[in-house]
């Protein structure tokens, strides 16, 4: 069985930042998952319910979310492998 232990000196400011990053990583992953999968659907529903919505607005929404996924890919972040 593989095992890992992370140890931080919370008196050291740099270690404190690393501890905060590590301890909030699941929250960050869940936030990214929520944004990536659920908010786009909500925006699409809002656009679909507004009769003034144009195709351009849907195209812009697609571009924003494509950029989001591109940024995650550039940093080798696979949300599905983190949030299960």
C-alpha positions in Angstrom: 0.0 0.0 0.0 1.4 3.4 -1.0 1.3 6.1 1.6 2.0 9.8 1.6 2.3 12.2 4.5 2.3 16.0 3.9 4.0 18.0 6.6 3.8 21.8 7.0 5.5 24.3 9.3 2.5 26.6 9.9 4.8 29.2 11.5 6.5 29.7 8.1 4.5 32.0 5.8 5.4 30.1 2.7 4.5 26.7 4.3 1.2 28.3 5.5 0.3 29.2 1.9 1.1 25.7 0.8 -1.0 24.3 3.5 -4.0 26.5 2.5 -3.6 25.4 -1.1 -3.5 21.8 -0.2 -6.4 21.9 2.3 -8.6 23.8 -0.1 -7.8 21.8 -3.2 -11.0 19.7 -3.1 -13.1 22.9 -2.7 -11.4 24.3 -5.7 -11.9 21.2 -7.7 -15.6 21.1 -6.8 -15.9 24.7 -7.8 -14.3 24.2 -11.1 -16.5 21.1 -11.7 -19.6 23.1 -10.9 -18.6 26.0 -13.1 -17.6 23.7 -16.0 -20.6 21.5 -16.0 -23.6 23.2 -14.4 -23.3 26.9 -14.9 -23.2 26.7 -18.7 -26.4 24.7 -18.7 -28.0 27.4 -16.5 -26.9 30.2 -18.8 -28.2 28.3 -21.8 -31.6 27.9 -20.2 -31.7 31.6 -19.5 -30.8 32.4 -23.0 -33.3 30.0 -24.4 -36.1 31.5 -22.3 -35.3 35.1 -23.6 -36.9 35.6 -27.0 -34.4 38.4 -27.7 -31.5 36.1 -27.5 -29.4 35.9 -30.7 -27.2 33.1 -32.0 -24.2 35.4 -31.3 -24.9 35.1 -27.6 -24.9 31.3 -27.7 -21.6 31.5 -29.7 -20.0 33.8 -27.2 -21.1 31.5 -24.3 -19.5 28.5 -26.2 -16.3 30.5 -26.7 -16.1 31.4 -23.0 -16.5 27.8 -21.9 -14.1 26.5 -24.6 -11.5 28.9 -23.2 -12.2 27.7 -19.7 -11.5 24.1 -20.8 -8.5 25.1 -22.8 -7.0 26.8 -19.8 -7.6 23.7 -17.6 -6.0 21.5 -20.4 -2.9 23.8 -20.6 -2.4 23.2 -16.9 -3.0 19.4 -17.1 -6.1 19.7 -15.0 -8.7 16.9 -15.5 -11.7 17.7 -13.3 -13.2 14.3 -13.9 -10.1 12.6 -12.4 -10.2 14.8 -9.3 -13.9 14.8 -8.6 -15.4 11.4 -8.6 
